[in-house]
Amino acid sequence: MASKLLIVRLCPRILQEAHKKVQRIIAIMKNKHKKLSQKTTTEFETLFKQAKRLYRLQRYEKTLAKLDDAIQIESNCLEAFLYQSNVLIALGRYEEALASSDRAIQLEIDNPDVWYNRGIILKHLNFFEESLMSYDKAIELKPDFYEAWYNKSTLLNQLEQHEEALVCCEKVIQIAPDKYIHWYLHGLLLNFLNRYEEAIASFDKTTLLNPKHVAASWERAKALAKLGSLEEAAAIFAELMETNPSLLEKQLHVFSEDRSFLENPERDKLFKILSEYLASKEQNTQ
């Protein structure tokens, strides 16, 4: 009977000591897990930092290798998959880029950047309707996403849907009016729609923001020629050819595929004025 009482008295003490041992083991395990987690996080951050630096240097193959290692450690980092898809786009590996983009969408379906990336990839794969849908999704999530509006506009222009492209481009200008490339696209679209006076105004805005934008001056001269301002157009063409000799060959064929001007009797007059202008410039330099 006494031994039974001793056992009963000792049991709580033994259980208490056992409980303390278990708690110490759990604490040790938690500490080890914490240290391992910290080490893993540090390794991921180091690899990802190296990948971003290599990406800025356009060393894409090495960037991709670092990203692959980083994703092996942390497979739920949205930014890593965005970088990976961008690198694969730069390398022209569009199928793989699409897979990476789809993984990013699984991680965060309401992120406009992942839909924007997807639109770019699908355009490269010639899935144009799907590309437009992805740009639309990006815009739905971020209405002032002017890069998505711009890419949608250029794709619609490529598909010869110039009116729809112009609507998108005007949205781009509304959001970001200080970028010359937006005004240049605006001018091109207006040229396509035979709205030459408005196109000239857009090309003027382009060169105001970027005086060295040769293409805008070139397109402006074409619009002037279409409006019948041949001498002004010829003067611009001649000046551009002086400062950019490589444009001479382009000038000879500038209207060769433009039916609206090819059938225009004013074309020969433009070339005559241009020839006379160049001849007079040559005499003045002798």
TIGU-276889 format. One record per residue: z, y, x of N, C-alpha, C in turn. Coordinates in pm, whole numbers, plus 50000, padded with zeros to 5 digits. Example, Ala and Ser with C-alpha at 12.3 -4.5 7.8 and 13.67 -1.06 7.14 Angstrom:
<pts>
507804943151319507804955051230507804967051320 507084977551285507144989451367507875000351290 
</pts>
This chain:
<pts>
500004987950084500005000050000500005012550087 500835012550193500925023950285499605026350356 498955015350397497645016750466496605022650374 496695019050245495735024450148495945039450132 497235043650130497525058050118497035065650241 497165059250360496705065450485495195067650481 494495057450431493025058450421492645069750327 493345070450215493045080950117493285094750176 494415095750255494705108750317493695112350426 493225102050500492295104650610490875107650561 490485101950446489105103450397488665117850382 489455126650319489025140650308488785147050443 489675143750541489515149550675488225144450741 487975131450728486755125550787485515131350722 485575132650588484425138250516484175152750557 485275159950575485155174050615484515175350752 484965166750846484395167150982482925162950980 482615152850899481215148350889480335159450831 480885166350732480135177450670479845188450773 480875191250857480705201550960479625197351060 479615184451096478595179451190477195180851131 477075177351003475775178550937475315193050935 476235202250906475905216450903475445221451040 476135216351146475735220351282474335215351314 474045203051274472705197251298471645205151224 471935208651098470985216651018470735230151084 471815236551133471695249651199470835248651324 471065237751401470275235651524468795233851489 468525225851384467155223351341466475236151292 467225244051216466685256851168466355266151283 467235266351382467025274951498465785270551576 465635257151592464455251951661463175255251584 463245253751451462085256751367461725271651377 462765280051377462545294551387461875298051518 462385292051627461805294651759460365289751766 460115277951708458755272351706457825281251624 458335285951509457545294751422457215307851493 458205313351562457995325751638456975323751748 457065312151816456115309151923454705307751866 454595300851751453285299051686452695312351644 453525320851584453075334251541452605342351660 453355341751769452995349251890451655344351945 451455331251946450185325551995449025330051909 449215329651777448175334051685447825348851708 448855357251714448635371551733447925374451865 448275367151969447635369052100446155365352093 445865353752033444475349352021443665358851934 444265363351824443545372251732443275385751798 444245390551873444075403251946442955401952048 442905390952119441835388452216440475387752147 440445381152031439195379851955438665393551912 439545402251865439125415551820438605423951938 439245422352054438775429552172437385424652214 437185411652213435885405852247434805409852146 435215410952020434265415051914433775429251939 434695438051978434295451952008433325452452126 433465442952218432575442252335431275434652303 431135429852179429965422552132429755409452208 430855403752251430795390452317431135380052209 430125377452127430355370552001430725355752016 430105348952111430415334752128431875332852168 432335341152261433735340252304434675344752193 434235354752117435035359152001435245347551905 434165340551877434205329451782435145318451831 435125315651959436005305352016437475309251998 437795321852023439175326652006439595326051859 438685329751771438995329551628439225315151579 438405305951628438575291851591439955286851632 440385290551753441705286451801442805292851716 442615305551682443615312751602443735306651463 442605303251403442605297551268443205283551267 443095276451378443755263351389445265264851375 445785276151424447235278651417447635284151280 446855293751231447135300251103445875300051018 445855291050921444635288850842444595297050713 445555306150697445595314150574445545329150602 444965332750714444865346850749443495352250703 443505360650602442265366050546441465373750650 442135382050728441435390450826440705381950930 441295370750966440655361851065439335356551012 439315352750883438085347550824437035358650805 437495370850778436555382150769435885384650904 436695384351010436135386051145435185374551177 435585362551141434755350851170433395352051101 433395356150975432115357550903431255368550966 431895379451010431145390251076430505385551206 431255377851283430725372651409429545363251384 429695354751285428625345251253427385352451200 427575363651129426445371951087425725377451210 426515382751304425945388351427425165377951507 425605365451497424935354551569423785348451489 423595353251367422515348051284422795334351225 424055330551222424445317351169424955319351025 424015321750936424365326750802424995316050713 424575303750726425175293150645426665291750677 426975291850807428375291050848429145303550806 428475314950815429105327550772429465327150625 428575321050546428835319950402430045311050375 430155300150448431315291250433432605298450468 432565306450575433725314250616434085324750510 433045331150455433265341150350433865334850225 433375323150189433905316250071435375312450091 435725308850214437135305950243437995318550226 437455329850269438175342650253438375345850105 437365343050023437465345449879438535336449817 438645324049865439695315149816441075320749846 441215327349960442505333049999442845345549919 441825353549888442085366149815440835369949736 440765365149615439555366749533439315381249491 440365389349491440235403249446440115413049561 439675408349676439495417149792438035421749798 437755434749789436355439349787435595436649916 436315436350028435645434250157435005420450166 435675410350108435115396850119433855395550034 433805402449920432595402149837431475410149902 431825420949969430825428950041430185420550153 431025413750229430515404950335429605394250278 430035388650166429255378050103427875383350061 427835395650011426565401749974425605402950091 426135406950205425315408150327424745394550368 425605384450366425185370950408424115365550314 424325366950185423375361750087422025368750097 422035381650132420765388650152420005382550269 420705379750378420075373450494419515359650460 420135352850366419685339550324418625340250214 418215352650180417185355150076417635351149936 418945350749914419475348849779419775362749722 418715369549680418835383749649419655386549524 419445378849420420195381049297421695378549320 421995367849393423395364849423424005375649511 423185381049603423645392049688424005404149604 423135407749509423405419149421424675416949340 424885404649296426095401549218427345403249303 427255399549430428415401249520428695416049545 427645424049565427855438449581428475444349455 428005439749339428555444649212430045441249201 430425429349246431835425349242432665434249334 432135437049453432835445849547433035459749486 431995464749419432055477949356433015477949237 433025467049163433965465849050435405466849099 435695460649213437045460649269437375473849339 436325480549389436535493149462435365502549430 435465510149321434335518349274433785528349375 434595532949470434115542549569433705535849700 433375523149694432945515349812431485518949841 431285530049912429905535149927429025526050011 429625518350104428815508950182428185498350091 428945493949991428405483949896427315490249809 427535502749765426505509949689425245511549773 425415514949901424275517149991423485504250011 424185493350040423505480550060422795475849934 423425478249820422785474749693421495482849675 421565495749710420395504449697419245499849787 419565496449912418505492050005417885478849959 418705469949903418175457149855417295459149732 417715467749641416885470849524415565477249567 415615485549669414395491549722413475480849779 414075471349852413295460249908412635452149797 413305450949684412785443649569411865452349483 411565464449534410665474049468411205478549331 412505478649319413145484149200413655498149235 412695507249253413005520249313413875529049224 413665528749094414475536949004415945532749011 416195519649004417565514549012418165517449148 417335516249252417805519249388418225533849401 417455542649338417765556949344419095559949276 419355553649163420625555549092421795551849184 421665540449253422715536149345422865545849461 421735550449515421765559549629422425572849591 422175577549470422815590049425424325588349412 424745576149377426175573249375426745573749517 425975568449611426385568649752426605583149798 425655591849767425725605749809426885612949741 427145609249618428275615149546429595611849615 429695599549667430935595249732431005600249876 429885599249949429875602750092428655611450123 428735624450091427565633250109427325638150251 428215634550343428125639950479427485630350579 426845619850529426215610050619424685611150606 424055614150718422615616950716421775605050669 422245592850701421465581050664421355579550513 422355584550441422315583950294421235593250239 421115605050297420085614550252418695609650289 418595602850403417295597450445416805586950345 417695577650308417345567650207416965574450076 417715584650040417425592149917416005597749920 415625603650034414285609050050413205598450041 413445587050105412475576050100412245571249957 413335569849883413225565149745412455575149658 412715587949679411995598249605410515598249642 410215595749769408815594449811408135582949738 408835571649730408275559949659407965563249513 408765572149456408615575749316407715588049297 407035592149407406105603449405406785616649367 408055617649395408815630049369408975637349503 407835642749550407735647349689408575659749719 408625669149627409405681349653410885678049668 411405669149583412795664949595413005656949723 412005649049759412105641149883412215650450003 411415660950006411465670550117412855676650129 413475680050014414825685750017415815675850078 415655662950047416555652750103416325650850252 415055651450295414785650350439415295662650513 415235674250449415815686350509417325684550529 417965678650430419405676250441419695666150553 418805656350566418965646350673418945652950810 417935661250834417795667650965418845678550987 419375684150879420485693650893421715686550949 421955674350900423095666550946422825659751080 421535656851106421165650451232419805655851277 419815666751354418545673251395417615664151475 418125653451532417305644551614416715632851534 416855633251404416365622251320414845623651302 414105617451394412645618751397412005613151269 412505601951222411905595551105411945604550983 413015612350968413125621450853412055632250861 411845637650981410795647850999409415641950970 409225629751015407955622850993407685620950844 408695616050772408555613850628408395627050553 409035637350604408895650650543407445655350553 406845653150670405445657050690404525649250596 404795636550578404005628450485404095633950343 405295637850302405495643350167404735656550153 404785664650257404045677350253402545674950239 402055664850311400635661550302400265657150162 401135649350101400875644849964400815656749867 401595667049897401615678949810400465688549841 399685685249946398545693549982398835704150086 400065704450139400405714150245399975708250379 398665707750400398115700150512398385706650647 398275719850652398475726450782399925725050828 400855726650735402275724950769402555710550812 401965701250739402155687050773401565683950910 400365689050937399715686651065400525692351180 401105704151159401915710351263403135701651297 403765696151195404935687551217404515674751289 403405668551243402915656451309402625659151456 401965670251483401585673351621402815675551709 403785682851653405015685251730405755672251759 405785663651660406465650851679405745642351784 404415643051785403665635151883403845640652024 404065653752035404325659752166405635654752222 406665654852138407995650952184408205635852181 407375628952102407475614352090406065608352100 405525607152220404145602452238403865588952171 404865580652160404655567452100404255568551953 404485580251894404135582051753402635583751731 401885586351838400445588651823399755576851755 400045564851804399425553051744399835551651597 401105554651572401575553851434400845563851347 400565575751403399875586051326398495581451283 397795574351373396445569851342396415559951226 397555553151207397605543051101398595546650990 399085559050995400195562650908399895560650760 398645563150723398305561850582397405549650555 397265540950654396325529850640396705520250528 398005519150501398445510150395398935517650271 398755530550272399215538850161398045541750069 397905533849964396735535149877396625548849813 397775554449777397735567349709397145578249797 397305576549930396725586650020395395581950078 395225568850086393985563450143392775567950061 392975568949930391895572949841391845588049818 392715595149889392805609649872391815616449967 390885624549914389915631250002390565641050099 391825644850072392515654150160392895647750294 392835634350298393255627550420392405631750539 391085631750521390185635550631390425649850674 390735658450576391015672350607392285673450693 393285665150662394515665250740394225661350884 393445650650904393135646151040392315656751115 391445663651042390645674251106391545685651152 392475689751064393415700451100394285696151217 394705683751213395565678351319394825678251452 393575673751450392765673451573392585687351631 392275697051543392095710851588393405716451643 394505713051578395805717951623396135712451761 395895699451780396175693351910395265698952019 393995701451982393045707052079393485720952123 393925729152028394365742652062395615742452148 396505733052121397715731652202397375727652344 396345719052357395925714452490395315726052569 394515734452502393905746152568394975755852615 395995757652535397055767152568397855762852689 397875749852715398655744652828397855744552958 396525746952946395675746553068395715760053139 
</pts>
